[in-house]
Amino acid sequence: MPTESSSAWTKTTCAYCGVGCGVEAKPNSKGQLDIRGDKDHPANYGRLCSKGLALGETVTHEGRLLYPRIGGVRTDWNSALDHVAKSFADTIAEHGPDSVAFYVSGQILTEDYYVANKLMKGFIGSGNIDTNSRLCMSSTVAGHQRAFGTDTVPGCYTDLEQADMVVITGSNMAWCHPVLYQRLKAAKLQRPNLFVVSIDPRVTDTCEIADLHLPINPGSDVVLFNGLLNYLASNGNLNQAFIDNHTEHFDQTLAQARQDLENVGDLHKVLGIQESDLHRFYQRFAQTEKVVTLFSQGVNQSTCGSDKVNSILNCHLATGRIGNPGSGPFSLTGQPNAMGGREVGGLASTLAVHIPFGNDRGHQLVSEFWETDQLAAKPGLKAVDLFDAIDEGKVKAIWIMATNPVVSLPDADKIKRALKKCPMVVVSDCIADTDTTRCADVLLPAQGWSEKSGTVTNSERRISRQRRLLPSPGEARPDWWIISEVGKRMGFAKAFDYLHEGEVFREYALMTQLGNLDGSSRDLDLSGLTTISDSEYANLQPQQWPLRQPDEKIEHKRLFSDGRFFTPSGKAQFIGVSYQAPATQTSTDLPLSLNSGRIRDQWHTMTRTGLSARLGAHLPEPYVSVHPDDAEKYQLQDGRIARMYNQWGSAQIRVNITPRMTPGQLFMPIHWTGVVSSAGRVCTLVSPDTDKVSGQPEFKFTPAAIEAWQYSSEALFISPTPIDTSNLDYWVRQKITGGYLYRIASQLTPAKLSHSLGQIVAAQNMTGQEIQFSSPEQGQYRYALMQKDHIEVSYIVASDLQNSDFDWVQSLLDGAVDTTVQSSILSGIAEGRLASGRTVCACKQVGKNTICQSIRDHDLSTVEGISEHTSAGTGCGSCVPELQSILDEELINLGTAL
């Protein structure tokens, strides 16, 4: 299909978070893409984060799954599709439709989601299709449905700029939704009186713009917002007219909140914050009419996540602050198309297009629309329950699409064991080697971002096009096509006879009209797009639903501004909630609580961002953040390796000692996998406890213990290709320009580790000039093999590498070797082009040494000065807090700090 293009730049949408930034891209001479922000897109108006700016570097064919495989052997598409269809059909015939399942992803497009949901629920006849969105947004879905009758995000991004108070709870926006954070930061610079509150157990970069930080105890959100509801009622700050005319069950909910507060006792002590800070928050919320509450994974990922969501919604309903400019609750979606999946019915707990299970009329309408008599009549298995059923042998065939559950699901080692014994595991992916593809019987090569075409929906209900920019490598195909072909082979040819993704979209848009012709029955309404032509679909501008007719210009639509909700009574429902402690508590043996989350420059399990050298340079190893008091108590050293463990699993990670943590709490990122690390998967430790309503796992509170891991040597090893790590005790692989950097720790002596690494070099059968340095007395060994004027392979070994700056090693393969490079290898001290230091600004590739030198050379005293002289911080801006920290530290060293 044609795509919209202007001067060779094609408009598309970012592949990462739910902000849904508009991107403009065009192919370049390197076979990659030049990338810039789309200044016309209402999500970002030209801004991009470090990940978005690096998209062009991730379209490499390196590591791609290129051809179908059965049992590890390459095959053709017809054979693979026949095999999948027959395997599923035979399993269903013998064990029934609930013996098979799909596990899909917020990374696939709406058209893909629609076809997958249609095949499973409509024609296989089971509700067993769930998505990795269960792990990030399902508590919000449940909270919305209970309060509003539908899964509705009522607000718009422009509400952030129109609000007088923004509450950010359970979100490190600066790292996880950086472009939206930059919009909020810009609004605060323009209006300093905009009051920002950050509610987070950790001090994060988001706190940079916060007027008030509330580091509440993990899991205590319900108590906080029940307290707020009580404060609003006790101090005459309710919108009684709104409550009376547009809501139900307020009195019961308030009574339950007050009983909850009585049960917990001293509120500020339960929360773990200063009483004055708590009063300031309550008072400011009560007195400010335009309040937006932004919430994300810190709220959702909990065994009481649904209740947390409703505790927030209760406060907005009680004040009538919903559906109006600058006010309302706002869920920050995690993935680029989690919203699209929620819309079409990609969750096991919903049927389709916001029609729930249990609605007889809705069931009839969907059956007639899809022309099927096999429509699923009950919800399917939610993610954790689904993989439990695989482990128990109840589900015997699973098709996993565009996600990596062996890394991302809790109790991850159990997930791996379950898949290993499942009779049929099909994986569609664009990457050949992931922890999950290693468990597959059948691999199907799917198109990736820049190759596939379709739509995504962002956090503010805005549909945008992802467009095809490059040809697909090998035999990769669109997900919707793969699913449709299997559907045809299972006997449902008429239902899946699509020529292109535009036909799928039109059918989906038409389906949103079922029982909803006037848009009054459900919020999701795409009736204005049901008759768009192929050309109009190809050139579709961003559209925000509900859409009774296409948006001819950018619209900013809010729902519930008329006080009408999608419940049977038309009124919003107050939901009474009470505090529940996390399901599994700390103990003498497991005295610390583990929190998990994202970091600035990586995404999910790094299958895409891990391909970018510049994104890997900022935080290259899995780590655990620990408060100094806990580090002293458990004899941990900053930069050394620790072992973290509990009854579910263990991990080996670097220690990051920081006062930003609260004593008794740990934080570890989610991104590292078994493909790129020896023991860096945080989800091997995460409790499998889930929310009883939403099924969302408890990622934010898992009891754990930690201890120092003893080792005798460390190494850095660079190679143009991956190496055999089977004999290494600890290793992490990082993509660098021209190859890979391995960070290694070993219980061998430095001399023995150097010998072992020398054997790895020898196994590569390379020839060339050798550069060597060895000092057995100091336990230091350095080696490089040079061909012509380029380094082919190199390593550095020492008893401890953490007290020296060896970040320059990752640049050894990037450029020609001169005397300064050779001198750097021999001396162990960076010279010449290698001296820029650890990457701080991923967008502009500016290192710490360059920044520090600029501060000294130019007597800089502001971050703006650093940006002017080095360009650091002039890309997405998410490194600005780190620039400030470096500046503060350097000024102290220079003795000029104020």
Protein Blocks (a to p, Z undefined) as FASTA:
>chain_A
ZZddeehiacdddfkbfnopacdddddfkopacddddfkbmklnopacfklmmmmmmmcf
ghpafbdceehiacdfklmmmmmmmmmmmmmmmnojklgccdddfkbcfklmmmmmmmmm
mmnopabbccfklmmmmmmmmmmmmmnopacdfbdfklmmmpcbdcdehiafklmmmmlm
mmmmmmmmmmmmlccddddfbacfklmmpcbdcdddehilmmmmmmmmmmmmmnopacfk
lmmmmgghklmmmmmmmmmmmmnopmklmnopafklmmmmmmmmmmpmbacddddfklmm
ccklmmmmmmmmmmmmmnopghiahiacddddfbfklmmmmmnopafkbcbehiaehilk
lmmmmmmmnopakbcfbdcddfklmmmmmmnomamcdcdehiafklmpghkllmmmmmmm
pmbacdddfbfbdfklmmpfbdcddddehkagcddddfkopacddddfbdcehjbccfkl
mmmmmmmmnopammmmcfbfklmmmmmmmmmmgoplnopmbmbdcklmmmccfklmmmoc
cdddddfbccfbdcdddehklopacbfnopacdddddddddfbdcdfklmcccdddddfk
bghjlmmmmmpmklmmmmmcccddddfklmmmnopaehiacddddfkbccdddddddfkb
cehiacddfkbcfklofblcfklmpccbdcfklopacfkbccddddddddfbdcddddfb
dcdfklpfbdcddddehiacdddddfbdfklmmmmmmmmmmmnopacdddddddfknopa
cddddehjacfbdcdddfblklpcfklmmmmmnocddfklmmmmmnopaehjllnopafb
lmlopafklmmmmmmmnopabfklmmmmnopoplnopmmmmmmmmmmmmmmmnopaZZ
